[in-house]
Amino acid sequence: MARILEMRTAQTPRWIRRVVGTGFAALLILIAGTAAALRAGAADERGLGAPVWRTDFAPDRASDWQIIADASATPDFGASGLVLAMPNADAHAVLLRAGAAGAWALAVDAAQSAGAPGAMHGVAFNCVSKAECSFVLLNNNGYVQVFREAGSERTVWYELQQWPHVLRGAAANRVQLAGNAEAVEVRVNNELLLRVPARTGGMVGVAARASAASQQVTFTFAELRAGP
């Protein structure tokens, strides 16, 4: 058998073996590049048009947001992004701006940047106001939750629990939403978490809630896209 294989190899022209080898190497490079693009968030733009808005939270963009925070939380738009300092364990903040009608997609990058682990942070969507809003919040211990608040009522779609695709420690997580009039698809770092019903309310934004004193969260990127 070894002799037969040796003869077949010898009968195969060298240029064919070289082309096949080169093609296989190119395929591996393509697969690796595609995976890297997905990790970078290229999948967020599936079938959607140009950004409605995109921000790195520079100081001159603070006026774009409706800032709703308790007296202790301090939002700071700067060179490193939006830093939300929360000195008290019950501190919280929501920053909202106009969303998009029809199909839309929102991506937000954030990480906890100071304090004891566990500050919840993420995105707000389908908001009428801070009092009536849907949230995807996660923390650097690997926990995530998805819910809607309307006054004193809370509808929980995903109970607070650890999920393996939430990055821990100082790493930034990307929360991605893709919505329309019927439903909103929730992804974290390009991994599907769940789909929830769409609700009335066109504002979207970012949110953070402290779990201990002297915590800080930094948002570095947010982008909203609308359907073509």
C-alpha positions as CSV (number, residue, x, y, z in Angstrom):
1,M,0.0,0.0,0.0
2,A,2.8,2.4,0.9
3,R,4.4,1.6,-2.5
4,I,1.2,2.4,-4.3
5,L,0.9,5.8,-2.5
6,E,4.5,6.6,-3.2
7,M,3.9,5.9,-6.9
8,R,0.7,8.0,-7.1
9,T,2.6,10.9,-5.3
10,A,5.4,10.6,-7.8
11,Q,3.0,10.6,-10.7
12,T,1.3,13.9,-9.5
13,P,2.9,16.9,-11.1
14,R,4.7,19.2,-8.7
15,W,2.9,22.2,-9.9
16,I,-0.5,20.7,-9.0
17,R,0.7,19.8,-5.5
18,R,2.0,23.4,-5.1
19,V,-1.4,24.9,-6.3
20,V,-3.3,22.7,-3.9
21,G,-1.1,23.5,-1.0
22,T,-1.3,27.3,-1.7
23,G,-5.0,27.1,-2.0
24,F,-5.4,25.3,1.3
25,A,-3.2,27.9,3.0
26,A,-5.3,30.7,1.5
27,L,-8.4,29.0,2.8
28,L,-7.0,28.9,6.3
29,I,-6.1,32.6,6.1
30,L,-9.7,33.5,4.9
31,I,-11.3,31.5,7.7
32,A,-9.0,33.2,10.3
33,G,-9.8,36.6,8.8
34,T,-13.5,36.0,8.9
35,A,-13.4,34.9,12.5
36,A,-11.4,38.0,13.4
37,A,-14.0,40.2,11.6
38,L,-16.8,38.6,13.5
39,R,-15.0,39.2,16.8
40,A,-14.5,42.8,15.8
41,G,-18.2,43.2,15.2
42,A,-18.6,43.0,11.4
43,A,-21.6,40.8,11.9
44,D,-23.4,43.7,13.5
45,E,-24.1,45.3,10.1
46,R,-26.1,42.4,8.6
47,G,-28.3,43.9,5.9
48,L,-28.4,47.4,7.5
49,G,-27.6,50.8,6.1
50,A,-25.1,53.5,7.2
51,P,-24.9,54.4,10.8
52,V,-27.6,56.8,12.1
53,W,-25.0,57.8,14.7
54,R,-21.7,56.6,16.0
55,T,-19.8,57.9,19.0
56,D,-16.7,57.4,21.1
57,F,-18.3,59.7,23.7
58,A,-15.9,62.6,23.1
59,P,-16.5,65.7,25.3
60,D,-18.2,67.6,22.4
61,R,-20.9,64.9,22.1
62,A,-22.3,65.1,25.6
63,S,-25.2,67.3,24.4
64,D,-26.4,64.4,22.2
65,W,-27.5,62.5,25.3
66,Q,-30.4,62.9,27.8
67,I,-28.5,62.1,31.1
68,I,-30.6,60.6,33.8
69,A,-28.6,59.8,37.0
70,D,-29.0,59.9,40.7
71,A,-27.3,62.6,42.6
72,S,-24.2,60.6,43.3
73,A,-23.4,59.2,39.8
74,T,-21.1,61.4,37.7
75,P,-20.9,61.0,33.9
76,D,-17.7,62.3,32.3
77,F,-17.2,62.5,28.5
78,G,-13.5,62.4,27.8
79,A,-10.6,61.1,25.7
80,S,-11.0,57.6,27.1
81,G,-14.8,57.4,26.5
82,L,-17.7,57.9,28.8
83,V,-16.7,57.3,32.4
84,L,-19.5,56.8,34.9
85,A,-18.3,57.1,38.4
86,M,-20.7,55.6,41.0
87,P,-19.5,56.3,44.6
88,N,-22.4,54.7,46.3
89,A,-23.7,51.1,46.2
90,D,-27.1,52.3,45.0
91,A,-25.8,54.7,42.3
92,H,-27.2,54.4,38.8
93,A,-27.3,56.2,35.5
94,V,-29.1,56.0,32.1
95,L,-28.1,58.0,29.1
96,L,-30.6,58.1,26.2
97,R,-30.9,59.4,22.7
98,A,-33.2,59.0,19.7
99,G,-33.4,55.5,18.2
100,A,-34.5,54.5,14.7
101,A,-37.8,53.5,13.2
102,G,-38.2,50.1,11.4
103,A,-35.3,47.7,11.5
104,W,-32.3,48.8,13.6
105,A,-29.1,47.6,15.3
106,L,-27.3,48.9,18.3
107,A,-23.8,48.0,19.4
108,V,-22.2,49.2,22.7
109,D,-18.7,48.5,24.1
110,A,-18.0,48.9,27.8
111,A,-16.0,47.6,30.7
112,Q,-15.8,48.1,34.5
113,S,-12.7,50.3,35.0
114,A,-12.5,50.7,38.8
115,G,-13.8,49.4,42.0
116,A,-14.9,46.0,43.4
117,P,-16.1,43.6,40.7
118,G,-19.8,43.4,39.9
119,A,-21.0,46.8,38.6
120,M,-23.9,46.1,36.1
121,H,-23.6,47.9,32.8
122,G,-24.9,47.7,29.3
123,V,-27.6,49.0,27.0
124,A,-31.1,50.5,27.3
125,F,-33.6,50.1,24.5
126,N,-37.3,50.6,23.6
127,C,-37.3,53.4,26.1
128,V,-40.2,55.9,26.7
129,S,-38.3,57.3,29.6
130,K,-36.0,56.0,32.3
131,A,-39.1,54.8,34.2
132,E,-40.2,52.7,31.2
133,C,-37.3,51.0,29.5
134,S,-35.8,47.6,28.6
135,F,-32.2,46.7,29.6
136,V,-29.4,44.3,28.9
137,L,-27.0,44.5,31.8
138,L,-23.9,42.5,32.5
139,N,-20.9,42.6,34.8
140,N,-17.2,41.5,34.9
141,N,-18.0,38.4,37.0
142,G,-19.7,36.9,33.9
143,Y,-23.3,37.7,34.9
144,V,-26.0,39.0,32.5
145,Q,-29.7,39.9,32.8
146,V,-32.4,41.1,30.4
147,F,-35.6,42.8,31.7
148,R,-38.0,45.7,31.2
149,E,-39.1,48.2,33.9
150,A,-42.3,50.1,33.6
151,G,-42.8,52.1,36.8
152,S,-42.8,49.6,39.7
153,E,-43.4,46.6,37.4
154,R,-40.6,44.5,36.1
155,T,-40.8,41.9,33.3
156,V,-37.8,39.6,33.4
157,W,-36.8,37.9,30.2
158,Y,-33.4,36.5,31.3
159,E,-32.8,36.0,35.1
160,L,-29.5,37.3,36.5
161,Q,-27.0,34.4,35.9
162,Q,-23.6,33.7,34.6
163,W,-23.2,33.1,30.8
164,P,-20.0,31.7,29.3
165,H,-19.7,34.4,26.6
166,V,-19.5,37.3,28.9
167,L,-15.8,38.4,29.3
168,R,-14.6,38.8,32.8
169,G,-12.2,41.2,34.6
170,A,-11.0,44.3,32.8
171,A,-12.0,43.1,29.3
172,A,-14.6,45.1,27.4
173,N,-17.8,43.4,26.3
174,R,-19.9,44.3,23.3
175,V,-23.7,44.1,23.6
176,Q,-25.5,44.0,20.3
177,L,-29.2,44.4,19.6
178,A,-31.0,43.9,16.3
179,G,-34.6,45.0,16.5
180,N,-37.8,45.7,14.5
181,A,-41.5,46.2,15.4
182,E,-41.9,42.6,16.6
183,A,-38.8,41.5,18.4
184,V,-35.3,42.4,19.6
185,E,-32.4,40.0,19.2
186,V,-29.8,40.2,22.0
187,R,-26.2,39.2,21.5
188,V,-23.1,39.5,23.6
189,N,-19.8,39.4,21.9
190,N,-21.5,38.1,18.7
191,E,-23.1,35.2,20.6
192,L,-26.9,34.9,20.6
193,L,-28.4,35.2,24.1
194,L,-32.1,35.4,23.4
195,R,-34.9,37.2,21.5
196,V,-37.4,39.4,23.4
197,P,-40.6,41.1,22.4
198,A,-40.3,44.7,21.1
199,R,-42.0,47.3,23.2
200,T,-43.2,50.8,22.7
201,G,-40.5,53.4,23.0
202,G,-38.0,54.6,20.5
203,M,-35.1,55.8,22.6
204,V,-31.9,53.8,23.1
205,G,-28.7,54.3,25.2
206,V,-26.4,53.1,27.8
207,A,-27.0,52.2,31.5
208,A,-25.0,51.3,34.6
209,R,-25.9,50.3,38.2
210,A,-23.5,50.0,41.1
211,S,-23.3,47.0,43.3
212,A,-20.7,48.4,45.7
213,A,-19.2,51.7,46.7
214,S,-16.6,53.4,44.5
215,Q,-17.2,51.6,41.2
216,Q,-16.6,53.0,37.8
217,V,-17.7,51.9,34.3
218,T,-16.2,53.1,31.0
219,F,-18.2,53.1,27.7
220,T,-15.9,53.4,24.7
221,F,-18.1,53.0,21.6
222,A,-21.7,53.0,20.6
223,E,-23.3,52.8,17.1
224,L,-26.9,52.8,15.9
225,R,-27.7,51.5,12.4
226,A,-31.1,51.6,10.6
227,G,-32.6,49.4,7.9
228,P,-31.8,50.2,4.2
